[in-house]
Each structure stands twice: as structure tokens, then as C-alpha cells.
Amino acid sequence: MPDTKKAVALGYQKTQEAIPKVIAKGYGHLAQEIINKAQLFDINIFSNEALVDALIKLELNDDIPIELYQSVAELFAWLTKIETAS
């Protein structure tokens, strides 16, 4: 599926031990539905193909693996900066 659209949504509870989880993922039409839903609720969309490729391999409700903590932390920092600027 090299040319197929992909999307992954992460969820995060702001508790001390919270780890982001995969809450939605999909290819093609499902990926577009995930993107549409994010836009409908004014959720910022971050595009990083390598990160999506790594996350889409996870199962729904899986915690992100420790190897992706740095990348996801940078993503959440970016989101916080965007939300603060709005």
C-alpha cells in the first residue's frame, strides 16, 4: 500500500503515568475519515510519514513503545505550542 493515505490518532490522558495510546488508525477511506473527524473537531493534524508508519503497526489502545517516546513528545510539544498560539 505505498501510495495509500494513512492516518493514526493518538489519545493522551494527563495523569502522572499516562502514556499516549493509538485510538484510531487506518488506510485509504478510513484514514480520510480519521482526518475529516479531526478537522470537524478542530484537532490539529501533524504530518510525519515515518512516525505514522511506526504507529500504524500498533494495535488499537496500545501504548506507544518507548522507542517512539521522543518523537511523540516532540509532537505533543508542537501541538501545545500551536494550541497556545491560537
N, C-alpha and C positions, 0 to 999 in steps of 0.2 A: 504493500500500500504506500509506495513512496510519494505519490502526488496527492494523496487523500488528506483532507483537512483533519487535524487532530486537536482535541481540547481536553484539558484537565482542570477541574475545580478543586481548590483546597479549602478546607474548613479549619478553623482555629478557635478554641475556647481560651480566653485569657485567664488561665489559672496557673498556679506555680509549676505544675508538672505537665502542662498541656503540650502536646506535640501535634503539629499540623497533620491532618488526615486527608486522604483522597475522598472527596464526597461525590464527585461525578467525573466521568471520563467517557470518551467516545471518538469515533471516526466518522467522517463524511457528514451525513444528515444529522446524526446525534451530536457531533461536535458543533455544528452550526446552531442547533437548538440550545446547547450549553452557552454559547456565545450570545445568542439572542436573549436568553434569560438574564444573563449578566447585564446586558445593555438595558433591558427592561427595568431592572432594579438599580440602575446607575452604579454598577460594580465596575471598578477599574479593571481593564484587561491588560495583562503583561504578556508579551510575546517573546518566547525563547525556545526555539525548536529543540535544542539539546536537553533542556530541562523537561519539556513536555515528553520527549522520547523516554527519558528516565522514569518519569512519574506515571506514564500511561501503562507501564508494565506492572504496576502495583494493583492490588485488588481494591475494590471499594471498601472504605473505612479502615484501610491500612494506614498505620503511622508512616510518615516518611522515614526512610532509612537514614542512619547517622551520616552516611556519605553525602547526603543531599542537604544537610543542615545549613551549611554555609550558603549555598545557592538560594535556598528558601528564605534564610534570614535576610539576604540581600533583597529578595523580592518583597518581603514584608517591610523592610526599611524603605524601599521605593514607594510602596503603597502608602505608608504612613506619611511620607513627605508629600505625596500627591494630595492625600486627603487633608493634610494640614494647610496646604496652599489654597485649597478650594474655599 
